[in-house]
Amino acid sequence: MTQFDWSKAAEKQWDERADGWNARSREMWEAGSRKDITPLFLKYLKPHSKVCDLGCGDGYGALKLAKANMDVTGIDVAEEMIDKAKAINERYTSTFLKGDIASLPFADECFDGILAINSLEWTEDPYRVLEEVKRVLKRDAYACIGILGPTAGPRENSYSRLLGKKVICNTMMPWEFEKISLALGFEKVDELGVYKKAADLLPKGALPLELKQSLSFMWVFILKNRGVRL
């Protein structure tokens, strides 16, 4: 029996999905589910901060940061995504590397910010990725991490693992991610709920946090690296 290689399978699938993703990403970042992410993150970054985009995809999120005068490095498992990211960001000095975000080729404490939007769920060991985030992030610097919420359609890529199938999607609930991040010594300083149109019409102001998260398409965390492990 051939042993399943998660990294190679992920690379193959995301290479195949690159064109489809690229066709949608601009709308997602400009007017769709990701439109409020960079404005939120930029509140915690100084001009010319050194930021790493983990699972950068076709580089549109990195482009938003570069336009805001950030020094951006993107890393993704798929060569097709990296090629598109370089093309989209050709007017800027951003750097894009092919690699595994669970094993980052960077020195300790070298970044002022980390962006990881719906990328931890596409790794075999999200906890290991979060350990790498902590390692390369400077003390008291910030990570912006988006986790798929319970109503997100892409979660369907994950459930068949319960049937014994080999998949490259490893979803978790936002509150599960929050628990492991706090255990690693991060502090949650801000958060953003992203909702589908139907849920967005519901009054959520008085709901407890766990119920707000349960309605979400995505939950975005701003985490501060306190440099300690609880």
C-alpha positions in Angstrom: 0.0 0.0 0.0 1.4 3.4 -0.9 1.9 5.7 2.0 -0.1 8.9 1.9 2.1 12.0 1.6 0.0 15.0 2.8 2.5 17.6 1.5 2.7 16.1 -2.0 -1.0 15.6 -2.2 -1.7 19.2 -1.1 0.8 20.5 -3.6 -0.9 18.6 -6.4 -4.4 19.6 -5.5 -3.6 23.3 -5.0 -1.6 23.4 -8.3 -4.8 22.1 -9.9 -7.0 24.6 -8.1 -4.8 27.6 -8.8 -6.6 29.0 -11.8 -10.0 28.6 -10.1 -8.8 30.3 -7.0 -7.1 33.1 -8.9 -10.4 33.8 -10.7 -12.1 34.4 -7.3 -9.5 35.8 -5.0 -9.7 39.5 -6.0 -13.4 39.6 -5.3 -12.9 37.9 -1.9 -10.3 40.4 -0.8 -11.9 43.5 -2.2 -15.6 42.9 -1.5 -16.2 39.4 -0.2 -15.4 37.3 2.8 -11.9 38.7 3.2 -12.5 42.4 2.6 -12.2 43.4 6.3 -9.1 41.3 7.2 -6.3 43.6 6.1 -7.9 46.8 7.5 -8.1 44.9 10.9 -4.6 43.6 10.7 -3.1 46.9 9.7 -4.3 48.5 12.9 -1.6 46.4 14.7 1.2 46.9 12.2 3.7 49.7 11.9 4.7 51.0 8.5 7.2 48.9 6.7 6.7 46.0 9.1 8.1 42.6 8.0 5.1 40.4 7.4 4.9 36.7 6.4 1.8 35.4 4.6 1.5 31.7 5.3 -0.4 29.9 2.6 -0.3 33.0 0.5 -2.2 31.4 -2.5 -2.1 33.6 -5.5 -0.8 36.5 -3.5 -3.8 38.9 -3.4 -3.7 39.2 0.4 0.0 39.9 0.2 -0.7 42.6 -2.4 -3.1 44.3 -0.1 -0.3 44.4 2.6 2.3 45.5 0.1 0.1 48.4 -1.0 0.0 49.5 2.7 3.8 49.7 2.7 4.5 46.3 4.4 7.6 44.3 3.6 5.9 41.0 2.6 7.1 37.4 2.2 4.7 34.8 1.0 5.0 31.1 1.3 2.8 28.4 -0.3 3.0 24.7 -1.0 1.9 25.0 -4.6 4.3 26.2 -7.4 1.3 27.4 -9.5 0.2 29.6 -6.7 3.6 31.1 -6.2 3.9 31.9 -9.9 0.6 33.7 -9.8 1.6 35.6 -6.6 4.8 36.8 -8.2 2.9 38.0 -11.3 0.2 39.8 -9.2 2.9 41.5 -7.0 5.3 42.3 -9.8 5.3 46.1 -9.0 6.4 45.4 -5.4 9.5 44.0 -3.8 7.6 41.2 -2.1 9.2 37.8 -2.0 7.4 34.5 -2.6 8.7 31.0 -1.7 7.4 27.5 -2.3 7.5 25.6 1.0 5.7 23.9 3.9 4.2 26.2 6.4 4.8 23.6 9.1 8.5 23.9 8.6 9.4 27.5 7.8 12.8 28.4 6.4 13.2 31.4 8.6 15.2 32.4 11.6 13.6 32.8 15.1 11.7 36.0 15.8 12.3 37.6 12.4 8.8 38.8 11.5 6.7 41.7 12.9 3.5 40.1 11.7 2.1 36.8 10.4 -1.0 36.5 8.2 -2.6 33.0 7.8 -6.1 33.0 6.4 -7.7 29.6 6.1 -4.3 27.9 5.7 -3.9 26.0 9.0 -6.8 23.8 8.1 -5.0 22.6 5.0 -2.1 21.2 6.9 -1.6 17.8 8.5 -0.7 19.3 11.9 -2.2 22.7 12.6 -0.7 22.8 16.1 2.8 22.4 14.5 2.1 25.3 12.2 1.1 27.5 15.1 4.3 26.5 16.9 6.2 27.7 13.8 4.2 31.0 13.8 5.2 31.6 17.4 8.9 30.7 16.6 9.3 33.2 13.7 7.2 36.0 15.2 8.9 38.6 17.3 7.8 38.9 20.9 4.8 41.2 21.4 4.2 41.1 17.6 0.9 40.1 16.0 -0.5 37.2 14.0 -3.8 37.5 12.1 -5.2 34.0 11.6 -8.5 33.1 10.0 -10.3 29.8 10.8 -13.2 28.5 8.8 -16.4 28.7 10.8 -19.1 26.0 11.2 -21.1 27.3 8.2 -18.2 27.4 5.7 -18.8 25.3 2.6 -15.1 24.4 2.3 -15.4 22.3 5.4 -16.9 19.6 3.2 -13.3 18.8 2.0 -12.6 17.6 5.6 -15.5 15.4 6.7 -14.6 12.3 4.6 -11.6 11.7 6.8 -14.1 10.3 9.2 -14.9 7.6 6.6 -11.2 6.7 6.4 -10.5 8.6 3.2 -7.2 10.5 2.7 -7.9 14.2 2.5 -5.8 17.3 2.8 -8.3 19.4 4.8 -8.1 19.3 8.6 -10.8 21.6 9.9 -11.3 22.7 13.5 -13.8 24.9 15.3 -12.8 28.5 16.0 -13.0 27.9 19.8 -10.7 24.9 19.4 -8.1 27.0 17.6 -8.4 29.7 20.3 -7.7 27.1 23.0 -4.5 25.8 21.4 -3.3 29.4 20.7 -3.8 30.4 24.3 -2.0 27.3 25.5 1.0 28.3 23.3 1.2 31.7 25.1 -0.6 33.9 22.6 -3.0 36.5 23.8 -6.2 37.3 21.8 -6.4 41.0 21.4 -9.0 41.3 18.7 -11.3 39.2 16.5 -13.7 39.5 13.6 -16.6 37.3 12.6 -17.4 36.9 8.9 -20.9 35.7 8.0 -22.9 34.5 5.1 -25.6 36.9 4.0 -28.5 35.0 5.7 -26.6 35.0 9.1 -25.5 38.6 8.6 -29.2 39.6 8.8 -29.6 38.1 12.2 -29.2 40.4 15.3 -26.0 39.0 17.0 -25.1 41.7 19.4 -26.4 40.1 22.6 -25.3 36.5 21.7 -22.5 34.9 23.7 -19.3 34.6 21.8 -19.6 30.8 21.2 -23.0 31.3 19.5 -21.6 34.1 17.3 -18.8 31.8 16.3 -21.3 29.0 15.6 -23.0 31.1 13.0 -19.8 32.2 11.3 -18.4 31.5 7.9 -14.9 32.5 9.2 -13.5 33.7 12.4 -10.5 36.0 12.3 -8.2 36.3 15.4 -5.6 38.9 16.1 -3.1 37.2 18.5 -0.2 38.8 20.3 2.9 36.7 20.9 3.6 37.0 24.6 6.8 35.0 24.3 5.7 32.5 27.0 4.1 29.1 26.9 1.3 28.3 29.3 
